Amino acid sequence: QGTVRTKAVGLRLGFSGDEFGYALDFGLPVPSSDPLRPTLFNLDPEFKRECLWRGPVLRPAALLADRAGPAVRVRDDSGAWAGSSRIGLTDSMLSELADPRACPELLVVRERLRSWRFYDQFRTDADAPARQDRIGTRTPVLDHDGGDLAAALRTIQEFGDDEALAEAVSDAFPRSRVEVEAVDGLLRLRFHQHGLLRPLAAAELSDGTLRYLLWVAALLSPRPPELLVLNEPETSLHPDLLPALAALIAKARAQLIVVSHARPLVHALSAIAPEAAVLELEKEFGATVLAGQGRLGRPAWHWPKR
């Protein structure tokens, strides 16, 4: 049932681990009342609060950097608060104050966040970037749009785990293989499928086949990230491919979070990796929550107040 809003509009994001925790609070700017300086950007979000602390739980004694509005303060080597700095309301202290001399922890957390990879939905339509030939450069990390698929696969073949790539393709498409060739400086993908007289180009692949090859390139990266998040990797895949996809995910050398609606994929992953945690989500008054988690079962977490 609808209610009257009692709190300010905002977006809060955060994470914590054994080493560091970080949280930010976005909000709308205070509308300008100066008729001589009108603005049309009153919906641009501003940083209301931003905190970095040591350990998993936010406590005043554990704070390393604290930002309220434009004012930021950091602790010095002795643990005392240094003088306050001022940054723009639309700038993050991770980008503006990540100086190894001032607060090296800000630099560590910034680089850690930059290394995380999130793959949501790869395009597989006729004009998808993954179907186009591209100039070849060494590609240890697949781009979020998949446009450098051929280069990423060739990089795995030359500098990564070529045997794992061949096995992943063969598991999904028996007696098939992937080839990458150079034509006038462009890298071109060729898919040799058993029973066909000629290899298929990327433009000729089915949506499911192309998407599976994109997951191969993402999960077998020669430069694995600290955290890799996959959103609904089963999209467009034939159900028969899900066991092969589960085996491919289990080979990834990264901490993985897989969001899936396909129970066969979840069951296959649980069988291959019994140490993996399975968390079910459900809707509760429009909010997504963990099924069966009560107030006492939630992890310790405190949002910084504005």
Phi and psi in degrees as GROMACS dihedral restraints (atoms count N, CA, C in turn):
[ dihedral_restraints ]
;  ai    aj    ak    al  type     phi  dphi    fc
    3     4     5     6     1   -64.3    20    10
    4     5     6     7     1   144.8    20    10
    6     7     8     9     1  -131.8    20    10
    7     8     9    10     1   173.5    20    10
    9    10    11    12     1   -87.6    20    10
   10    11    12    13     1   133.4    20    10
   12    13    14    15     1   -64.3    20    10
   13    14    15    16     1   130.6    20    10
   15    16    17    18     1  -114.4    20    10
   16    17    18    19     1   -11.8    20    10
   18    19    20    21     1  -117.1    20    10
   19    20    21    22     1   159.2    20    10
   21    22    23    24     1   -68.4    20    10
   22    23    24    25     1   148.3    20    10
   24    25    26    27     1   -65.0    20    10
   25    26    27    28     1   133.8    20    10
   27    28    29    30     1  -164.7    20    10
   28    29    30    31     1   164.1    20    10
   30    31    32    33     1  -131.6    20    10
   31    32    33    34     1   122.5    20    10
   33    34    35    36     1  -114.5    20    10
   34    35    36    37     1   133.3    20    10
   36    37    38    39     1  -132.4    20    10
   37    38    39    40     1   144.7    20    10
   39    40    41    42     1  -171.2    20    10
   40    41    42    43     1   165.1    20    10
   42    43    44    45     1  -151.9    20    10
   43    44    45    46     1   162.5    20    10
   45    46    47    48     1  -148.9    20    10
   46    47    48    49     1   155.0    20    10
   48    49    50    51     1  -148.8    20    10
   49    50    51    52     1  -173.9    20    10
   51    52    53    54     1   -64.2    20    10
   52    53    54    55     1   -29.0    20    10
   54    55    56    57     1   -94.6    20    10
   55    56    57    58     1   -52.6    20    10
   57    58    59    60     1  -136.5    20    10
   58    59    60    61     1   159.3    20    10
   60    61    62    63     1  -132.4    20    10
   61    62    63    64     1   151.6    20    10
   63    64    65    66     1  -149.0    20    10
   64    65    66    67     1   141.2    20    10
   66    67    68    69     1  -149.3    20    10
   67    68    69    70     1   149.0    20    10
   69    70    71    72     1  -138.7    20    10
   70    71    72    73     1   156.3    20    10
   72    73    74    75     1  -133.2    20    10
   73    74    75    76     1   112.1    20    10
   75    76    77    78     1   -91.8    20    10
   76    77    78    79     1   147.5    20    10
   78    79    80    81     1  -152.3    20    10
   79    80    81    82     1   173.6    20    10
   81    82    83    84     1   -81.8    20    10
   82    83    84    85     1   148.7    20    10
   84    85    86    87     1   -71.6    20    10
   85    86    87    88     1   158.6    20    10
   87    88    89    90     1   -72.8    20    10
   88    89    90    91     1   121.8    20    10
   90    91    92    93     1   -56.8    20    10
   91    92    93    94     1   138.9    20    10
   93    94    95    96     1   -72.8    20    10
   94    95    96    97     1   133.9    20    10
   96    97    98    99     1  -103.9    20    10
   97    98    99   100     1     7.2    20    10
   99   100   101   102     1   -86.9    20    10
  100   101   102   103     1   110.6    20    10
  102   103   104   105     1   -67.2    20    10
  103   104   105   106     1   -17.0    20    10
  105   106   107   108     1   -84.3    20    10
  106   107   108   109     1   -14.3    20    10
  108   109   110   111     1  -132.1    20    10
  109   110   111   112     1    67.4    20    10
  111   112   113   114     1   -70.6    20    10
  112   113   114   115     1   154.0    20    10
  114   115   116   117     1  -136.7    20    10
  115   116   117   118     1   149.2    20    10
  117   118   119   120     1  -106.5    20    10
  118   119   120   121     1    16.0    20    10
  120   121   122   123     1  -115.1    20    10
  121   122   123   124     1    38.1    20    10
  123   124   125   126     1   -77.0    20    10
  124   125   126   127     1    -1.6    20    10
  126   127   128   129     1  -105.6    20    10
  127   128   129   130     1     1.0    20    10
  129   130   131   132     1   -71.8    20    10
  130   131   132   133     1   127.6    20    10
  132   133   134   135     1   -70.5    20    10
  133   134   135   136     1   149.5    20    10
  135   136   137   138     1  -124.6    20    10
  136   137   138   139     1   153.0    20    10
  138   139   140   141     1   -74.6    20    10
  139   140   141   142     1   116.8    20    10
  141   142   143   144     1   -91.3    20    10
  142   143   144   145     1   -36.6    20    10
  144   145   146   147     1  -153.0    20    10
  145   146   147   148     1   144.2    20    10
  147   148   149   150     1  -151.6    20    10
  148   149   150   151     1   129.2    20    10
  150   151   152   153     1  -137.5    20    10
  151   152   153   154     1   143.6    20    10
  153   154   155   156     1  -128.0    20    10
  154   155   156   157     1   130.2    20    10
  156   157   158   159     1  -138.8    20    10
  157   158   159   160     1   163.6    20    10
  159   160   161   162     1   -93.5    20    10
  160   161   162   163     1   133.3    20    10
  162   163   164   165     1    93.2    20    10
  163   164   165   166     1   179.0    20    10
  165   166   167   168     1   -82.1    20    10
  166   167   168   169     1   -19.4    20    10
  168   169   170   171     1  -118.8    20    10
  169   170   171   172     1   134.8    20    10
  171   172   173   174     1   -72.9    20    10
  172   173   174   175     1   117.7    20    10
  174   175   176   177     1  -136.2    20    10
  175   176   177   178     1   148.3    20    10
  177   178   179   180     1   -54.3    20    10
  178   179   180   181     1   -39.6    20    10
  180   181   182   183     1   -71.7    20    10
  181   182   183   184     1   -20.8    20    10
  183   184   185   186     1   -92.2    20    10
  184   185   186   187     1    -7.5    20    10
  186   187   188   189     1   -61.9    20    10
  187   188   189   190     1   134.0    20    10
  189   190   191   192     1  -107.6    20    10
  190   191   192   193     1   -34.4    20    10
  192   193   194   195     1  -146.7    20    10
  193   194   195   196     1   136.4    20    10
  195   196   197   198     1  -137.1    20    10
  196   197   198   199     1   129.0    20    10
  198   199   200   201     1  -128.4    20    10
  199   200   201   202     1   128.6    20    10
  201   202   203   204     1  -128.3    20    10
  202   203   204   205     1   112.2    20    10
  204   205   206   207     1    63.5    20    10
  205   206   207   208     1  -131.3    20    10
  207   208   209   210     1   -85.2    20    10
  208   209   210   211     1    -9.3    20    10
  210   211   212   213     1   -91.5    20    10
  211   212   213   214     1   129.7    20    10
  213   214   215   216     1  -127.6    20    10
  214   215   216   217     1   136.8    20    10
  216   217   218   219     1  -129.8    20    10
  217   218   219   220     1   144.0    20    10
  219   220   221   222     1  -130.6    20    10
  220   221   222   223     1   157.4    20    10
  222   223   224   225     1   -87.0    20    10
  223   224   225   226     1   143.9    20    10
  225   226   227   228     1   -89.3    20    10
  226   227   228   229     1  -172.4    20    10
  228   229   230   231     1   -61.3    20    10
  229   230   231   232     1   -27.5    20    10
  231   232   233   234     1   -84.2    20    10
  232   233   234   235     1    -6.6    20    10
  234   235   236   237     1    92.9    20    10
  235   236   237   238     1    -2.7    20    10
  237   238   239   240     1   -86.2    20    10
  238   239   240   241     1   154.8    20    10
  240   241   242   243     1   -72.6    20    10
  241   242   243   244     1   127.6    20    10
  243   244   245   246     1   -82.1    20    10
  244   245   246   247     1   178.5    20    10
  246   247   248   249     1   -61.4    20    10
  247   248   249   250     1   152.0    20    10
  249   250   251   252     1   -76.6    20    10
  250   251   252   253     1   141.2    20    10
  252   253   254   255     1  -112.3    20    10
  253   254   255   256     1   162.0    20    10
  255   256   257   258     1  -124.2    20    10
  256   257   258   259     1   133.1    20    10
  258   259   260   261     1  -131.5    20    10
  259   260   261   262     1   169.2    20    10
  261   262   263   264     1   -65.0    20    10
  262   263   264   265     1   148.2    20    10
  264   265   266   267     1   -67.6    20    10
  265   266   267   268     1   -18.0    20    10
  267   268   269   270     1  -103.6    20    10
  268   269   270   271     1     7.4    20    10
  270   271   272   273     1  -106.8    20    10
  271   272   273   274     1   148.1    20    10
  273   274   275   276     1   -94.2    20    10
  274   275   276   277     1   146.6    20    10
  276   277   278   279     1   -68.1    20    10
  277   278   279   280     1   -19.4    20    10
  279   280   281   282     1   -66.9    20    10
  280   281   282   283     1   -30.5    20    10
  282   283   284   285     1   -94.4    20    10
  283   284   285   286     1   -32.2    20    10
  285   286   287   288     1   -88.4    20    10
  286   287   288   289     1   -28.1    20    10
  288   289   290   291     1  -123.3    20    10
  289   290   291   292     1    16.9    20    10
  291   292   293   294     1   -79.1    20    10
  292   293   294   295     1    71.3    20    10
  294   295   296   297     1  -112.5    20    10
  295   296   297   298     1   122.7    20    10
  297   298   299   300     1   -60.5    20    10
  298   299   300   301     1   -18.8    20    10
  300   301   302   303     1   -84.8    20    10
  301   302   303   304     1   -31.1    20    10
  303   304   305   306     1   -88.1    20    10
  304   305   306   307     1   -56.9    20    10
  306   307   308   309     1  -147.6    20    10
  307   308   309   310     1    87.7    20    10
  309   310   311   312     1   -60.8    20    10
  310   311   312   313     1   -24.9    20    10
  312   313   314   315     1   -63.7    20    10
  313   314   315   316     1   -33.8    20    10
  315   316   317   318     1   -62.0    20    10
  316   317   318   319     1   -40.2    20    10
  318   319   320   321     1   -66.9    20    10
  319   320   321   322     1   -41.6    20    10
  321   322   323   324     1   -61.1    20    10
  322   323   324   325     1   -47.6    20    10
  324   325   326   327     1   -67.5    20    10
  325   326   327   328     1   -38.8    20    10
  327   328   329   330     1   -60.7    20    10
  328   329   330   331     1   -47.2    20    10
  330   331   332   333     1   -67.3    20    10
  331   332   333   334     1   -32.7    20    10
  333   334   335   336     1   -66.3    20    10
  334   335   336   337     1   -43.6    20    10
  336   337   338   339     1   -64.6    20    10
  337   338   339   340     1   -39.3    20    10
  339   340   341   342     1   -63.9    20    10
  340   341   342   343     1   -27.8    20    10
  342   343   344   345     1   -79.8    20    10
  343   344   345   346     1   -17.2    20    10
  345   346   347   348     1   -67.4    20    10
  346   347   348   349     1   146.7    20    10
  348   349   350   351     1  -125.5    20    10
  349   350   351   352     1   134.9    20    10
  351   352   353   354     1  -125.2    20    10
  352   353   354   355     1   118.4    20    10
  354   355   356   357     1  -112.2    20    10
  355   356   357   358     1   117.6    20    10
  357   358   359   360     1  -100.3    20    10
  358   359   360   361     1   -85.4    20    10
  360   361   362   363     1  -127.9    20    10
  361   362   363   364     1   115.1    20    10
  363   364   365   366     1   -79.3    20    10
  364   365   366   367     1   135.4    20    10
  366   367   368   369     1   -73.9    20    10
  367   368   369   370     1   138.1    20    10
  369   370   371   372     1  -131.8    20    10
  370   371   372   373     1    12.7    20    10
  372   373   374   375     1   -69.4    20    10
  373   374   375   376     1   178.2    20    10
  375   376   377   378     1   -60.8    20    10
  376   377   378   379     1   -29.4    20    10
  378   379   380   381     1  -101.1    20    10
  379   380   381   382     1    15.2    20    10
  381   382   383   384     1   -61.9    20    10
  382   383   384   385     1   141.0    20    10
  384   385   386   387     1   -55.6    20    10
  385   386   387   388     1   -32.6    20    10
  387   388   389   390     1   -67.2    20    10
  388   389   390   391     1   -17.3    20    10
  390   391   392   393     1   -89.8    20    10
  391   392   393   394     1    -3.9    20    10
  393   394   395   396     1   -98.5    20    10
  394   395   396   397     1   147.5    20    10
  396   397   398   399     1   -76.2    20    10
  397   398   399   400     1   137.8    20    10
  399   400   401   402     1  -128.4    20    10
  400   401   402   403     1   157.3    20    10
  402   403   404   405     1   -60.9    20    10
  403   404   405   406     1   135.1    20    10
  405   406   407   408     1   -85.4    20    10
  406   407   408   409     1   122.7    20    10
  408   409   410   411     1  -135.2    20    10
  409   410   411   412     1   152.9    20    10
  411   412   413   414     1   -59.5    20    10
  412   413   414   415     1   126.2    20    10
  414   415   416   417     1  -131.0    20    10
  415   416   417   418     1    87.6    20    10
  417   418   419   420     1   -76.0    20    10
  418   419   420   421     1   -15.5    20    10
  420   421   422   423     1  -128.0    20    10
  421   422   423   424     1   120.7    20    10
  423   424   425   426     1   -67.2    20    10
  424   425   426   427     1   133.8    20    10
  426   427   428   429     1   -68.2    20    10
  427   428   429   430     1   157.8    20    10
  429   430   431   432     1   -64.3    20    10
  430   431   432   433     1   -24.5    20    10
  432   433   434   435     1   -94.3    20    10
  433   434   435   436     1    -3.9    20    10
  435   436   437   438     1    74.2    20    10
  436   437   438   439     1    10.7    20    10
  438   439   440   441     1   -66.7    20    10
  439   440   441   442     1   -22.1    20    10
  441   442   443   444     1  -103.6    20    10
  442   443   444   445     1    35.1    20    10
  444   445   446   447     1   -57.3    20    10
  445   446   447   448     1   -50.2    20    10
  447   448   449   450     1   -60.2    20    10
  448   449   450   451     1   -43.7    20    10
  450   451   452   453     1   -65.7    20    10
  451   452   453   454     1   -38.2    20    10
  453   454   455   456     1   -66.2    20    10
  454   455   456   457     1   -41.6    20    10
  456   457   458   459     1   -65.7    20    10
  457   458   459   460     1   -41.0    20    10
  459   460   461   462     1   -67.2    20    10
  460   461   462   463     1   -35.3    20    10
  462   463   464   465     1   -63.5    20    10
  463   464   465   466     1   -40.7    20    10
  465   466   467   468     1   -63.4    20    10
  466   467   468   469     1   -41.5    20    10
  468   469   470   471     1   -64.4    20    10
  469   470   471   472     1   -35.5    20    10
  471   472   473   474     1   -91.1    20    10
  472   473   474   475     1   -38.3    20    10
  474   475   476   477     1  -121.4    20    10
  475   476   477   478     1    -3.5    20    10
  477   478   479   480     1  -117.0    20    10
  478   479   480   481     1  -145.1    20    10
  480   481   482   483     1   -96.4    20    10
  481   482   483   484     1    87.0    20    10
  483   484   485   486     1   -63.1    20    10
  484   485   486   487     1   -36.2    20    10
  486   487   488   489     1   -67.0    20    10
  487   488   489   490     1   -39.8    20    10
  489   490   491   492     1   -65.0    20    10
  490   491   492   493     1   -37.3    20    10
  492   493   494   495     1   -63.8    20    10
  493   494   495   496     1   -48.7    20    10
  495   496   497   498     1   -61.4    20    10
  496   497   498   499     1   -39.8    20    10
  498   499   500   501     1   -66.7    20    10
  499   500   501   502     1   -40.4    20    10
  501   502   503   504     1   -63.3    20    10
  502   503   504   505     1   -40.1    20    10
  504   505   506   507     1   -69.0    20    10
  505   506   507   508     1   -42.6    20    10
  507   508   509   510     1   -67.4    20    10
  508   509   510   511     1   -34.3    20    10
  510   511   512   513     1   -62.3    20    10
  511   512   513   514     1   -39.6    20    10
  513   514   515   516     1   -83.9    20    10
  514   515   516   517     1   -36.9    20    10
  516   517   518   519     1  -132.7    20    10
  517   518   519   520     1    89.2    20    10
  519   520   521   522     1   -52.4    20    10
  520   521   522   523     1   136.4    20    10
  522   523   524   525     1    62.7    20    10
  523   524   525   526     1    29.9    20    10
  525   526   527   528     1  -114.9    20    10
  526   527   528   529     1   161.8    20    10
  528   529   530   531     1  -153.0    20    10
  529   530   531   532     1   161.4    20    10
  531   532   533   534     1  -110.1    20    10
  532   533   534   535     1   137.4    20    10
  534   535   536   537     1  -129.3    20    10
  535   536   537   538     1   142.8    20    10
  537   538   539   540     1  -123.1    20    10
  538   539   540   541     1   124.3    20    10
  540   541   542   543     1  -121.4    20    10
  541   542   543   544     1   155.8    20    10
  543   544   545   546     1  -103.1    20    10
  544   545   546   547     1   128.3    20    10
  546   547   548   549     1  -132.1    20    10
  547   548   549   550     1   110.3    20    10
  549   550   551   552     1    54.6    20    10
  550   551   552   553     1    40.9    20    10
  552   553   554   555     1    84.2    20    10
  553   554   555   556     1    -6.5    20    10
  555   556   557   558     1  -100.0    20    10
  556   557   558   559     1   141.8    20    10
  558   559   560   561     1   -91.3    20    10
  559   560   561   562     1   132.3    20    10
  561   562   563   564     1  -125.1    20    10
  562   563   564   565     1   130.3    20    10
  564   565   566   567     1   -85.2    20    10
  565   566   567   568     1   134.9    20    10
  567   568   569   570     1  -128.5    20    10
  568   569   570   571     1   127.2    20    10
  570   571   572   573     1  -112.3    20    10
  571   572   573   574     1   111.0    20    10
  573   574   575   576     1   -90.2    20    10
  574   575   576   577     1   111.4    20    10
  576   577   578   579     1  -111.4    20    10
  577   578   579   580     1   134.8    20    10
  579   580   581   582     1   -59.1    20    10
  580   581   582   583     1   131.6    20    10
  582   583   584   585     1   100.0    20    10
  583   584   585   586     1   -13.1    20    10
  585   586   587   588     1  -100.3    20    10
  586   587   588   589     1   144.4    20    10
  588   589   590   591     1   -81.1    20    10
  589   590   591   592     1   -15.6    20    10
  591   592   593   594     1  -142.7    20    10
  592   593   594   595     1   156.3    20    10
  594   595   596   597     1   -71.6    20    10
  595   596   597   598     1   153.4    20    10
  597   598   599   600     1   -94.1    20    10
  598   599   600   601     1   139.2    20    10
  600   601   602   603     1   -81.1    20    10
  601   602   603   604     1   165.4    20    10
  603   604   605   606     1   -58.9    20    10
  604   605   606   607     1   -34.9    20    10
  606   607   608   609     1   -67.1    20    10
  607   608   609   610     1   -19.5    20    10
  609   610   611   612     1   -97.2    20    10
  610   611   612   613     1    -8.6    20    10
  612   613   614   615     1   -71.7    20    10
  613   614   615   616     1   149.2    20    10
  615   616   617   618     1   -68.3    20    10
  616   617   618   619     1   161.8    20    10
  618   619   620   621     1   -58.6    20    10
  619   620   621   622     1   -41.8    20    10
  621   622   623   624     1   -66.7    20    10
  622   623   624   625     1   -42.9    20    10
  624   625   626   627     1   -63.8    20    10
  625   626   627   628     1   -44.9    20    10
  627   628   629   630     1   -63.3    20    10
  628   629   630   631     1   -42.8    20    10
  630   631   632   633     1   -65.2    20    10
  631   632   633   634     1   -37.7    20    10
  633   634   635   636     1   -64.0    20    10
  634   635   636   637     1   -42.1    20    10
  636   637   638   639     1   -64.7    20    10
  637   638   639   640     1   -32.9    20    10
  639   640   641   642     1   -64.6    20    10
  640   641   642   643     1   -41.0    20    10
  642   643   644   645     1   -66.5    20    10
  643   644   645   646     1   -35.3    20    10
  645   646   647   648     1   -59.8    20    10
  646   647   648   649     1   -46.9    20    10
  648   649   650   651     1   -65.1    20    10
  649   650   651   652     1   -37.1    20    10
  651   652   653   654     1   -73.0    20    10
  652   653   654   655     1   -41.5    20    10
  654   655   656   657     1   -84.6    20    10
  655   656   657   658     1   -22.1    20    10
  657   658   659   660     1  -102.3    20    10
  658   659   660   661     1    25.0    20    10
  660   661   662   663     1   -54.3    20    10
  661   662   663   664     1   132.7    20    10
  663   664   665   666     1   -67.1    20    10
  664   665   666   667     1   -12.7    20    10
  666   667   668   669     1  -121.1    20    10
  667   668   669   670     1    77.3    20    10
  669   670   671   672     1   -66.0    20    10
  670   671   672   673     1   143.4    20    10
  672   673   674   675     1   -84.1    20    10
  673   674   675   676     1   169.8    20    10
  675   676   677   678     1   -71.2    20    10
  676   677   678   679     1   -36.3    20    10
  678   679   680   681     1  -136.8    20    10
  679   680   681   682     1   132.3    20    10
  681   682   683   684     1  -129.7    20    10
  682   683   684   685     1   125.2    20    10
  684   685   686   687     1  -116.7    20    10
  685   686   687   688     1   126.4    20    10
  687   688   689   690     1  -115.3    20    10
  688   689   690   691     1   127.8    20    10
  690   691   692   693     1  -106.9    20    10
  691   692   693   694     1   112.9    20    10
  693   694   695   696     1    50.4    20    10
  694   695   696   697     1    59.7    20    10
  696   697   698   699     1   -65.8    20    10
  697   698   699   700     1   -13.1    20    10
  699   700   701   702     1   -79.1    20    10
  700   701   702   703     1    -6.8    20    10
  702   703   704   705     1   -56.7    20    10
  703   704   705   706     1   131.0    20    10
  705   706   707   708     1    71.4    20    10
  706   707   708   709     1     0.8    20    10
  708   709   710   711     1   -91.0    20    10
  709   710   711   712     1   141.2    20    10
  711   712   713   714     1   -66.6    20    10
  712   713   714   715     1   142.4    20    10
  714   715   716   717     1   -53.2    20    10
  715   716   717   718     1   -29.8    20    10
  717   718   719   720     1   -67.1    20    10
  718   719   720   721     1   -17.3    20    10
  720   721   722   723     1   -87.1    20    10
  721   722   723   724     1   -11.7    20    10
  723   724   725   726     1   -63.7    20    10
  724   725   726   727     1   -39.7    20    10
  726   727   728   729     1   -60.8    20    10
  727   728   729   730     1   -39.2    20    10
  729   730   731   732     1   -66.4    20    10
  730   731   732   733     1   -38.4    20    10
  732   733   734   735     1   -64.8    20    10
  733   734   735   736     1   -40.4    20    10
  735   736   737   738     1   -62.7    20    10
  736   737   738   739     1   -42.1    20    10
  738   739   740   741     1   -64.4    20    10
  739   740   741   742     1   -37.3    20    10
  741   742   743   744     1   -65.9    20    10
  742   743   744   745     1   -44.2    20    10
  744   745   746   747     1   -61.9    20    10
  745   746   747   748     1   -39.3    20    10
  747   748   749   750     1   -65.3    20    10
  748   749   750   751     1   -21.5    20    10
  750   751   752   753     1   -82.8    20    10
  751   752   753   754     1   -15.1    20    10
  753   754   755   756     1   -61.7    20    10
  754   755   756   757     1   134.4    20    10
  756   757   758   759     1   -95.6    20    10
  757   758   759   760     1    64.1    20    10
  759   760   761   762     1  -159.4    20    10
  760   761   762   763     1   160.4    20    10
  762   763   764   765     1   -73.9    20    10
  763   764   765   766     1   124.1    20    10
  765   766   767   768     1  -114.5    20    10
  766   767   768   769     1   141.8    20    10
  768   769   770   771     1  -122.8    20    10
  769   770   771   772     1   119.7    20    10
  771   772   773   774     1  -115.5    20    10
  772   773   774   775     1   119.8    20    10
  774   775   776   777     1  -101.2    20    10
  775   776   777   778     1   119.3    20    10
  777   778   779   780     1  -144.0    20    10
  778   779   780   781     1   147.3    20    10
  780   781   782   783     1  -103.0    20    10
  781   782   783   784     1    -2.5    20    10
  783   784   785   786     1   -93.3    20    10
  784   785   786   787     1   105.2    20    10
  786   787   788   789     1   -62.5    20    10
  787   788   789   790     1   -35.9    20    10
  789   790   791   792     1   -59.0    20    10
  790   791   792   793     1   -36.4    20    10
  792   793   794   795     1   -68.1    20    10
  793   794   795   796     1   -42.0    20    10
  795   796   797   798     1   -62.9    20    10
  796   797   798   799     1   -43.8    20    10
  798   799   800   801     1   -65.2    20    10
  799   800   801   802     1   -39.4    20    10
  801   802   803   804     1   -65.8    20    10
  802   803   804   805     1   -41.3    20    10
  804   805   806   807     1   -64.6    20    10
  805   806   807   808     1   -39.5    20    10
  807   808   809   810     1   -64.4    20    10
  808   809   810   811     1   -34.7    20    10
  810   811   812   813     1   -72.3    20    10
  811   812   813   814     1   -38.1    20    10
  813   814   815   816     1   -77.3    20    10
  814   815   816   817     1   -39.4    20    10
  816   817   818   819     1  -124.1    20    10
  817   818   819   820     1    79.7    20    10
  819   820   821   822     1   -63.3    20    10
  820   821   822   823     1   -17.1    20    10
  822   823   824   825     1   -79.7    20    10
  823   824   825   826     1    -9.5    20    10
  825   826   827   828     1   -70.8    20    10
  826   827   828   829     1   143.1    20    10
  828   829   830   831     1   -91.2    20    10
  829   830   831   832     1   133.3    20    10
  831   832   833   834     1  -108.8    20    10
  832   833   834   835     1   116.7    20    10
  834   835   836   837     1  -116.5    20    10
  835   836   837   838     1   123.4    20    10
  837   838   839   840     1   -95.2    20    10
  838   839   840   841     1   138.4    20    10
  840   841   842   843     1  -106.6    20    10
  841   842   843   844     1   149.3    20    10
  843   844   845   846     1  -146.9    20    10
  844   845   846   847     1   160.9    20    10
  846   847   848   849     1   -90.7    20    10
  847   848   849   850     1   135.1    20    10
  849   850   851   852     1  -138.6    20    10
  850   851   852   853     1   104.5    20    10
  852   853   854   855     1    54.5    20    10
  853   854   855   856     1    42.6    20    10
  855   856   857   858     1    84.0    20    10
  856   857   858   859     1    -7.4    20    10
  858   859   860   861     1  -103.4    20    10
  859   860   861   862     1   145.6    20    10
  861   862   863   864     1   -89.2    20    10
  862   863   864   865     1   123.4    20    10
  864   865   866   867     1  -133.0    20    10
  865   866   867   868     1   164.1    20    10
  867   868   869   870     1   -78.3    20    10
  868   869   870   871     1   130.3    20    10
  870   871   872   873     1   -64.5    20    10
  871   872   873   874     1   132.2    20    10
  873   874   875   876     1    78.0    20    10
  874   875   876   877     1     3.9    20    10
  876   877   878   879     1   -91.0    20    10
  877   878   879   880     1   118.9    20    10
  879   880   881   882     1   -92.5    20    10
  880   881   882   883     1  -178.8    20    10
  882   883   884   885     1   -61.1    20    10
  883   884   885   886     1   -38.2    20    10
  885   886   887   888     1   -78.5    20    10
  886   887   888   889     1   -16.4    20    10
  888   889   890   891     1   -91.5    20    10
  889   890   891   892     1    -2.4    20    10
  891   892   893   894     1   -76.3    20    10
  892   893   894   895     1   147.6    20    10
  894   895   896   897     1   -66.6    20    10
  895   896   897   898     1   153.8    20    10
  897   898   899   900     1   -67.6    20    10
  898   899   900   901     1   120.8    20    10
  900   901   902   903     1  -157.0    20    10
  901   902   903   904     1   136.6    20    10
  903   904   905   906     1  -133.8    20    10
  904   905   906   907     1   124.8    20    10
  906   907   908   909     1   -76.9    20    10
  907   908   909   910     1   138.5    20    10
  909   910   911   912     1   -66.5    20    10
  910   911   912   913     1   139.3    20    10
  912   913   914   915     1   -85.1    20    10
  913   914   915   916     1   149.2    20    10
